[in-house]
Amino acid sequence: MSDVMDALVAGLPGVMVSTGEAAGEDFSHDECLTVTPTTPAAVVRPRTTDEVAQVLRVADQLRIPVTARGSGTGLSGAATPCADGIVVSFEQMADVVDIDVDNHTAVVQPGVRLDQLDEATAAHGLSYPVYPGEYSASLGGNIATNAGGMRAIKYGVTRHQVLGLELVLPGGDVIRTGGKFVKASTGYDLTQLVIGSEGTLALVTEATLKLYPRLTNQTTVLAPFATLDQVTRAVPRIVDSGIGPLILEYIDLLTMSATASYSGLELGIPADIKETALAYLVVVLESSHQDRLDTDVQNLSVQLSGLGAIDVFVLPATAAKQLIEAREKAFWMAKASGADDIIDIVVPRAQITTFMDRVAALASEYEAWIAGCGHAGDGNVHLGIFCADAERRARLLSDLFRTGMGLGGAISAEHGIGRAKKRFFNELEDPTKIALMRRIKQAFDPNGILNPDLLFDAS
C-alpha cells in the first residue's frame, strides 16, 4: 500500500491521511452488532469536493476499495471498510452552507450532524423533520441509508426531503442532480437513485434539503391496549381522522418494561393497567396554535377510547420528552440488554398484527426472545433478537425476513442491507432485480471500488 499512500499524499497537500494504527479503531466499524470490525489501510479526511474527487481518481486508477463514513451510527455494517481499502471520513466537510428562508431549503455538506442542522434551522423558525433516533448522525449517512424515524408518518423519510445532490463519481467526475425545486421531469432521477445506495454508487459532497415551518406546540398521548391487534387496528382509523400525527408508535409490553427499567422512566400508569396492557400506542400531535392542538387532543382521546384503549393519558411535557427520548434510544437499550441482533423489517401497516403473530411463533420455534417496537404508522417494525447460537439465529432471521416479504414488505426499512444482511438479501430477493442492480452498479462504478461486495459479491 505504500504506492497508494504516496499517491494520496502527493495529490492532497495539507489533507490528513492516517495509516496503520494511526487510522484509529473507531474507523473499523459502525454500530452494527454482527459485522466484524476491520481496520482500513488508510483514513482520508478531505475538506473540499475537489479533494474527494482526487481521492477517487487515485483509488480508481489503483483499484483501491473506498468506504464513505459520516458519524458511524449505522446499524448494518455499511461503514465497515475493507482491510486494503480507504475510508473517506467527512468530519471536516461539516458546514451548513446555506439556509434559504424563501425557498425553505438548506444546503449542507455530508458531515453535518442532525443536531447541528436543527440548531441552524431553528434560528430561522424552520426545521428539517427526519430524525432516525440519533441526533449525532450525519446527513451523508442518512442519505446513504434513506434514514426515516418516528416522524415518517407525517413527513416521510430522507428521500422525501432531498431535493438535489452534488456527487463525486468513481474516477473523480463531479455532477449535480436536482436543485431548489420540488418537481422535474428531465431524464432519470439520479438523486433518488443514489439515496439509499449505501455508498456503492457515488460519494455525496453536498445536499439540498427541504425545510418546513417549525411548529412549537406539541402534546404526547399514551394509550395502553389489551392486545397488539387492537393497536394495529386503531392506527388506520387515527390516520383517517385527519389529525395528522407527528409520531404514531407502538411499543410491546416487553419493550416498555425494559425501557422503563433502563431509563428509569415513570409515566404514572396505575399498576392494574400495567398488569392488563400488552401493548402501548404513542401519539404525538403538533400545531402552530395551542387551541387547535387542544381540540385535536380531545378528539383523539375520545377516538382512542372508542377503539378499545384501556385508558388514555395526556403526558406532562417532562414525561413526554422522557418517553420519546427513551424510545429513540431503543437500540442502546437492546445493546445494553445483550441483544444479539437488531433488525428493521417493514410490512404494510395493516399487516403488523399478522406479522407479529408469526414473530411470536418463530421465537418459540427457535427458542429465542424477540422484543419489538416500531413506527405503527408506516409498518416499520424494529425487533431486538436474543438468540446466542449464530447458526440458529441465521435461520431465524431468514424466516423473519421471508415472512415480512411474503406479507408485501421488505428486509429493511431504513437501516439498510450493509454487510450484515447481504446474505439474506441475495438469498430472498428477486434475482432479476438483483441482476438489474448489478448493472446499475457497473454503470456508476465500472471498477467496483465503492463499498465493494456490500450488496452482492463483485464477481
Beta strands, then each sheet from edge to edge (+ up, - down):
strand 1: 16-19
strand 2: 42-45
strand 3: 66-69
strand 4: 86-89
strand 5: 96-100
strand 6: 105-108
strand 7: 126-127
strand 8: 162-168
strand 9: 174-178
strand 10: 203-210
strand 11: 212-213
strand 12: 217-225
strand 13: 247-252
strand 14: 279-287
strand 15: 313-314
strand 16: 341-346
strand 17: 369-375
strand 18: 380-386
sheet 1: 1+ 2- 4- 3-
sheet 2: 5+ 6- 10+ 8- 9+
sheet 3: 7+ 11-
sheet 4: 15+ 12- 14+ 13- 17+ 18- 16+
end
